[in-house]
Amino acid sequence: MENVRSRTQARTTSPGNRKVNFFIKRLIDIGVSFTLLLLLAPLLLFIGIRIMKKEGKPIFFRQRRIGKFNHGFIVWQFRTMTNPSRVIRAFPPHPVPESWDGGVPDEFNFERDSYVTVTPTGVWLRKYNLHKLPQLWNVLKGDMSLVGPKGEIPEIVDHYNYYQMKRLKVRPGIIGYTELKGELNYSEKIRRDLFYIENCSIRMDARIFMQTIKSFLSS
């Protein structure tokens, strides 16, 4: 996946070019998210009706995330789990150990509820990542971008150190450079997120998008 953009060839974008890049990136986000929401409206309606009939309310799963400049927002997804198992038990341990004083530790991993039950509709939604389609609304609103680092929950961001806080310089994305690599420890995720932020461009986003499609089709 490193061919998205070679680390040896990457150059830090000048401030002027970065402003232009992010302006164009935002215009693309608005245009693409608005168009897809219109084109996919029948599919979104179908999925909503199916969840309502098969699993009942609620149709959507909502969770607070932290975005650009530490701005909190509610991310929207189609519900894929049964109601009693929607809580993700991934918060920092309590009381928080000293290892968290200097930031989120490298070995931290999310631990999901062992009793989690994915609904029948949720199985095929997750298989094709259709549960993320409502996030197009977050993109249109300006909470998210089509491409960017994954949005983090507040309980984790509260323990970020100065270095880790740098990943909040841009809007979180539906897809991202870091996700192309698969399972990583927390420090490696941060490192890849910061690499993306420092080298972000429209061309890089396009390559990430194409790599994501390629990985999806080959899985």
TORVO-723434 format. One record per residue: x, y, z of N, C-alpha, C in turn. Coordinates in steps of 0.1 Angstrom, whole numbers, plus 2048, in hexadecimal, padded with zeros to 3 digits. Example, Ala and Ser with C-alpha at 12.3 -4.5 7.8 and 13.67 -1.06 7.14 Angstrom:
BEGIN
nX,nY,nZ,caX,caY,caZ,cX,cY,cZ
884,7C7,84E,87B,7D3,84E,884,7DF,84E .
880,7EA,847,889,7F5,847,881,800,84F .
// end
This chain:
BEGIN
nX,nY,nZ,caX,caY,caZ,cX,cY,cZ
808,7F4,800,800,800,800,808,80D,800 .
816,80B,802,81E,817,803,81F,81E,7F5 .
81A,818,7EA,81B,81F,7DD,811,82A,7DC .
808,82C,7E6,7FF,837,7E6,807,844,7E4 .
812,844,7EC,81C,84F,7EA,828,84B,7F2 .
833,84A,7EA,840,846,7F0,845,850,7FB .
849,84A,806,84E,853,811,85B,85A,80D .
862,854,804,86F,85A,800,86C,865,7F6 .
861,865,7EF,85D,86F,7E6,855,87A,7EB .
84F,878,7F7,845,881,7FD,84C,88E,801 .
846,899,7FE,84B,8A6,802,840,8AE,809 .
844,8B5,813,83A,8BD,81B,835,8C8,812 .
828,8C9,811,821,8D2,809,822,8E0,80F .
825,8EA,807,826,8F8,80C,819,8FD,811 .
819,906,81B,80C,90B,821,802,910,816 .
807,918,80C,7FE,91D,802,7F8,912,7FA .
7FF,907,7F6,7FA,8FC,7EF,7F0,8F4,7F7 .
7F3,8F3,804,7EB,8EC,80D,7DD,8F2,80E .
7DD,8FF,80F,7D0,906,80F,7C8,904,803 .
7CE,904,7F7,7C7,901,7EB,7C3,8F3,7EA .
7CB,8EA,7EE,7C8,8DB,7EE,7BC,8D9,7F7 .
7BC,8DE,803,7B0,8DC,80C,7A4,8E3,807 .
7A5,8EE,801,799,8F5,7FB,793,8EC,7F0 .
79C,8E7,7E7,797,8DF,7DC,791,8D2,7E2 .
798,8CC,7EC,794,8C0,7F2,786,8C2,7F8 .
783,8CD,7FE,776,8D0,804,76B,8D1,7F9 .
76F,8D7,7EE,765,8D8,7E3,762,8CB,7DE .
76C,8C2,7DC,76A,8B4,7D8,761,8AD,7E2 .
764,8AE,7EF,75B,8A8,7F9,74D,8AC,7F7 .
74A,8B9,7F6,73C,8BD,7F5,736,8B8,7E8 .
73D,8B9,7DD,737,8B4,7D0,734,8A6,7D0 .
73E,89E,7D4,73D,88F,7D4,733,88A,7DE .
733,88F,7EA,72A,88A,7F4,71B,88E,7F1 .
719,89A,7EB,70C,89E,7E7,706,895,7DC .
70F,893,7D2,70B,88B,7C6,708,87D,7CB .
711,877,7D3,70E,869,7D7,702,868,7E0 .
6FF,871,7E8,6F3,871,7F1,6E7,871,7E8 .
6E7,879,7DD,6DC,879,7D4,6DB,86C,7CC .
6E6,867,7C7,6E6,85B,7BF,6E2,84E,7C7 .
6E7,84E,7D3,6E6,842,7DC,6D9,843,7E5 .
6D1,84E,7E3,6C5,84F,7EC,6BC,843,7EC .
6BA,83D,7E0,6B1,830,7E0,6B8,825,7E8 .
6C5,823,7E7,6CC,819,7EF,6CB,81C,7FE .
6CE,829,801,6CD,82D,810,6BF,82A,815 .
6B5,82D,80E,6A7,82B,812,6A4,81C,814 .
6A9,814,80A,6A7,806,80B,6AE,800,817 .
6BA,804,81A,6C2,7FF,826,6BA,803,832 .
6B6,810,833,6AE,814,83F,6A2,80C,841 .
69A,809,837,68E,802,838,691,7F3,83C .
69B,7EE,836,69F,7E0,83A,6A3,7DF,849 .
6AB,7E8,84D,6AF,7E8,85C,6A2,7E9,864 .
699,7F2,861,68D,7F4,868,684,7E8,869 .
683,7E1,85E,67B,7D5,85D,681,7C9,864 .
68F,7C7,862,696,7BB,867,69A,7BD,875 .
69F,7C8,879,6A5,7CA,886,69E,7D4,88F .
696,7DD,889,68F,7E7,890,698,7F3,892 .
692,7FD,89A,69A,809,89D,6A5,806,8A7 .
6AF,80F,8A7,6B2,81A,89E,6B8,816,891 .
6B6,81E,887,6BC,81B,879,6CA,81E,879 .
6CE,829,880,6DB,82E,87F,6E3,82C,88C .
6F0,82A,88B,6F9,82A,897,700,838,897 .
6FF,83F,8A2,705,84C,8A3,710,84B,8AE .
71B,852,8AB,726,852,8B5,72D,85F,8B4 .
731,864,8C0,739,871,8C0,747,86E,8BC .
74C,876,8B3,75A,875,8AF,761,883,8B0 .
76E,883,8B0,775,890,8B0,77B,892,8A2 .
779,89E,89D,77E,8A1,88F,788,8AC,88F .
788,8B4,885,792,8BE,882,792,8C8,88D .
79E,8CC,892,7A0,8D5,89D,799,8D2,8AA .
798,8C5,8AC,792,8C0,8B9,783,8C3,8B9 .
77D,8C4,8AD,76E,8C7,8AD,766,8BA,8AE .
75D,8B9,8B7,755,8AD,8B9,749,8AD,8AF .
745,8A1,8AA,73A,8A0,8A2,734,892,8A3 .
728,890,89E,721,883,89E,723,87C,891 .
729,871,891,72B,869,884,71F,860,883 .
71A,85E,876,70E,856,873,712,84A,86B .
70C,83F,86F,70E,832,868,701,82A,869 .
6FF,821,860,6F4,818,861,6F7,80E,86D .
6ED,80C,875,6EF,802,880,6F1,7F4,87B .
6FC,7EE,880,6FF,7E0,87C,6FF,7D6,887 .
6FD,7DB,894,6FD,7D3,89F,6F0,7D3,8A7 .
6EE,7C9,8AF,6E2,7C9,8B7,6E3,7D4,8C1 .
6D7,7D9,8C6,6D7,7E4,8CF,6E0,7E2,8DC .
6DE,7D6,8E3,6E6,7D5,8EF,6F5,7D4,8ED .
6FA,7D2,8E1,708,7D0,8DF,70E,7DB,8D7 .
708,7E7,8D6,70D,7F2,8CE,718,7FA,8D5 .
71A,7F8,8E2,724,7FF,8EA,732,7F8,8E8 .
73B,800,8E3,749,7FB,8E1,751,7FD,8EE .
755,7F2,8F4,75D,7F3,900,76C,7F6,8FC .
76F,802,8F8,77C,805,8F4,782,811,8FB .
77C,815,905,781,821,90C,78D,81E,914 .
795,828,918,7A1,826,920,79D,81F,92D .
7A6,817,932,7A3,810,93F,7A2,81A,94A .
79A,816,954,797,81F,95F,79B,818,96C .
7A3,81E,975,7A9,82C,972,7B4,82B,968 .
7B6,836,961,7C0,836,956,7CE,834,95B .
7D5,82A,957,7E3,828,95C,7EC,833,957 .
7F8,833,95E,802,83D,95B,807,83C,94D .
806,830,946,80B,82F,939,803,838,92F .
7F8,83D,933,7F0,846,92B,7F4,855,92D .
7FC,858,936,800,865,939,807,86D,92E .
80E,865,926,816,86B,91B,80F,86A,90E .
802,866,90E,7FA,865,902,7F5,856,901 .
7ED,854,8F6,7E7,846,8F4,7F3,83D,8F1 .
7F4,832,8F9,7FF,829,8F7,7FF,821,8EA .
80B,81D,8E6,80C,816,8D9,804,809,8D8 .
803,802,8E4,7FD,7F5,8E4,7EE,7F6,8E5 .
7E8,802,8E6,7DA,803,8E8,7D2,7FE,8DB .
7C8,7F5,8DE,7BF,7F0,8D3,7B1,7F1,8D8 .
7A8,7F2,8CF,79A,7F2,8D2,796,7E4,8D6 .
78E,7E3,8E1,789,7D6,8E5,77A,7D7,8E4 .
774,7D0,8DB,766,7D0,8D9,75F,7C6,8E2 .
752,7C9,8E5,74A,7C1,8ED,74A,7B3,8E8 .
74E,7A9,8F1,74E,79B,8ED,741,796,8EA .
736,79D,8EE,729,798,8EC,722,79F,8E0 .
72B,7A6,8D8,725,7AD,8CD,71E,7A4,8C3 .
713,7A8,8BE,70B,7A0,8B5,708,7A9,8A8 .
70D,7A5,89D,70B,7AC,891,6FE,7A7,88B .
6F5,7B0,887,6E8,7AD,882,6E9,7A7,874 .
6DF,79F,86F,6E0,79A,862,6E2,7A4,857 .
6DB,7AF,858,6DD,7BA,84F,6EB,7C0,850 .
6F0,7C1,85D,6FD,7C6,85F,708,7BE,859 .
706,7B1,857,711,7A9,851,714,7AD,843 .
709,7AF,83B,70C,7B3,82D,70F,7C2,82C .
70A,7CA,835,70E,7D8,835,71D,7DA,838 .
722,7D2,841,731,7D3,845,739,7CD,839 .
734,7C2,833,73B,7BB,829,73F,7C5,81E .
735,7CE,81A,737,7D7,80F,739,7E6,814 .
73B,7E7,821,73E,7F4,827,732,7FE,825 .
726,7F9,823,71B,801,820,716,808,82D .
71A,803,838,716,80A,845,71B,818,846 .
726,81B,83E,72C,828,83F,726,832,836 .
71D,82E,82E,717,838,824,711,844,82B .
70A,843,837,705,84F,83D,710,85A,840 .
71D,855,841,727,85F,843,729,869,838 .
723,866,82D,723,870,822,71C,87D,827 .
713,87C,830,70C,888,835,716,88F,83E .
71E,888,846,729,88F,84D,732,896,845 .
735,890,839,73F,897,82F,738,8A4,82A .
72C,8A3,826,725,8AE,820,724,8BA,82B .
722,8B6,837,721,8C0,842,72E,8C7,845 .
739,8C0,842,746,8C5,845,74C,8BF,852 .
746,8B5,858,74C,8AE,863,757,8A5,85F .
756,89F,853,75F,895,84E,763,899,840 .
76D,891,83B,771,891,82D,770,883,827 .
770,883,81A,76F,875,813,77C,86D,817 .
787,874,818,794,86D,81B,79B,875,826 .
79F,86D,830,7A6,874,83C,7A8,869,847 .
7AE,86E,852,7B0,865,85D,7A3,860,863 .
7A3,855,869,796,850,870,793,859,87C .
786,85C,87D,782,864,889,783,85C,895 .
787,863,8A0,78A,85C,8AD,77F,860,8B7 .
77D,858,8C1,773,85B,8CB,779,864,8D6 .
771,86C,8DC,776,876,8E6,77E,870,8F1 .
77A,864,8F6,781,85E,902,790,85B,8FF .
793,859,8F2,7A1,856,8EE,7A8,863,8EC .
7A2,86C,8E5,7A8,879,8E2,7AC,881,8EF .
7A4,87F,8F9,7A7,885,906,7B5,882,90B .
7BA,877,906,7C8,873,90B,7D3,875,901 .
7CF,87B,8F6,7DA,87E,8EC,7E5,887,8F1 .
7F1,884,8ED,7FC,88D,8F0,7FD,897,8E4 .
807,8A0,8E5,808,8AB,8DB,80A,8A5,8CD .
812,89B,8CC,815,895,8BF,808,88E,8B9 .
801,887,8C2,7F5,881,8BD,7EA,88B,8B9 .
7EA,896,8C0,7DF,8A0,8BD,7E1,8A6,8AE .
7EC,8A4,8A8,7EF,8A9,89B,7E6,8A3,890 .
7E1,897,894,7D8,890,88A,7CA,896,889 .
7C8,8A0,892,7BB,8A7,891,7BB,8B4,889 .
7C6,8B5,881,7C7,8C1,878,7BE,8C1,86C .
7B9,8B5,869,7B0,8B4,85D,7A3,8AD,861 .
799,8AD,858,78D,8A6,85A,78F,897,859 .
789,88F,862,789,881,860,783,87C,854 .
786,870,84F,781,86C,842,779,85F,843 .
771,85C,839,76A,84F,837,774,844,834 .
77E,847,82C,789,83E,829,796,846,82C .
7A1,83E,82D,7AE,845,830,7BA,83E,82D .
7C5,845,82D,7D2,83F,82A,7D6,834,834 .
7D4,837,840,7D7,82D,84B,7D0,820,84A .
7C3,821,846,7BB,815,845,7BF,80B,83B .
7C7,810,831,7CC,808,826,7D6,7FD,82B .
7DC,801,836,7E7,7F8,83C,7E1,7ED,844 .
7D5,7ED,848,7CF,7E3,851,7D2,7E5,85F .
7D4,7DA,867,7D6,7DB,875,7E4,7E1,879 .
7E4,7EC,881,7F0,7F2,885,7EF,7F6,894 .
7FA,7F7,89B,7FA,7FC,8A8,7F7,80B,8A8 .
7F4,811,8B3,7EF,81F,8B4,7F9,829,8AF .
805,827,8B2,810,831,8AE,811,831,89F .
810,825,899,812,824,88B,806,82A,884 .
7FA,829,889,7EE,82F,884,7F0,83F,884 .
7F5,844,88F,7F7,852,890,802,856,886 .
80D,84F,885,817,852,87C,812,853,86D .
80A,849,869,805,849,85C,7FB,855,85A .
7F3,857,864,7E9,863,863,7F1,870,861 .
7FC,872,868,803,87E,867,80B,87F,85A .
80F,874,855,815,873,847,80B,878,83D .
7FF,873,83E,7F4,877,835,7F1,886,836 .
7F0,88B,842,7ED,899,844,7F8,8A2,83E .
805,89F,840,810,8A7,83B,811,8A6,82C .
80C,89C,826,80E,89A,817,801,899,810 .
7F6,89E,816,7E9,89D,810,7E8,8A5,803 .
7E2,89F,7F9,7E0,8A5,7EC,7D4,89E,7E6 .
7CF,8A5,7DB,7C3,89F,7D4,7C8,892,7CD .
7D4,892,7C8,7DA,886,7C2,7DB,87B,7CC .
7E0,87E,7D8,7E1,873,7E2,7D4,86E,7E6 .
7CA,876,7E7,7BC,872,7EB,7B7,868,7E0 .
7B9,86C,7D3,7B5,864,7C8,7BB,856,7C8 .
7C8,856,7CC,7CF,849,7CC,7CA,840,7D8 .
7C7,847,7E3,7C2,840,7EF,7B4,83A,7EB .
7AC,842,7E4,79F,83D,7E0,7A0,831,7D7 .
7A9,832,7CD,7AB,826,7C4,7B0,81A,7CB .
7BA,81C,7D5,7BF,811,7DC,7B4,80A,7E5 .
7AB,813,7EB,7A0,80E,7F3,797,805,7EA .
793,80A,7DE,78B,802,7D5,791,7F5,7D1 .
79E,7F6,7CE,7A6,7EA,7CB,7A6,7E0,7D6 .
7A8,7E4,7E2,7A8,7DB,7EE,79A,7D5,7F0 .
790,7DD,7EE,782,7D9,7F0,77F,7CE,7E6 .
783,7D0,7D9,77F,7C6,7CF,787,7B9,7D0 .
793,7BA,7D6,79B,7AE,7D8,799,7A6,7E4 .
791,7AC,7EE,78E,7A5,7FA,783,79C,7F9 .
// end
